Amino acid sequence: MTDLTLKDIAKTMGDIDFTMLSTRAEGGQIAARPMSNNGDVEYDGDSFFFSYEDTNTVRDIQRDANVGLSLQGNKSLLGAPGIFISIEARAELIRDKAEFEKHWNKDLEIWFEQGVDTPGIV
């Protein structure tokens, strides 16, 4: 297996649009949902996702910031399986419009029609 640097993994993650974000739900069970990272993965591996304040995702993270991320890359041109990435991390909820603007991608307007001014965005 090829050794990958954190920078290599971050770039690969940025090329995979959807990530499964897993949280611990109120009853203790694992809850997972697809989230788009919009290619916004920093060199150190930080990923940025947008959601609405009034969601189970946000409530779960407020209760327990430990999360899991799972990603699967596409097959190679020769048919070899794509990369599989599994990450254990701590989530941070950001409510700062200036931070939203740093990580905003026009494609997000599918879900957030008013852009960074969408009420209740996290």
Beta strands, then each sheet from edge to edge (+ up, - down):
strand 1: 18-24
strand 2: 30-36
strand 3: 66-72
strand 4: 84-90
sheet 1: 2+ 1- 3+ 4-
end
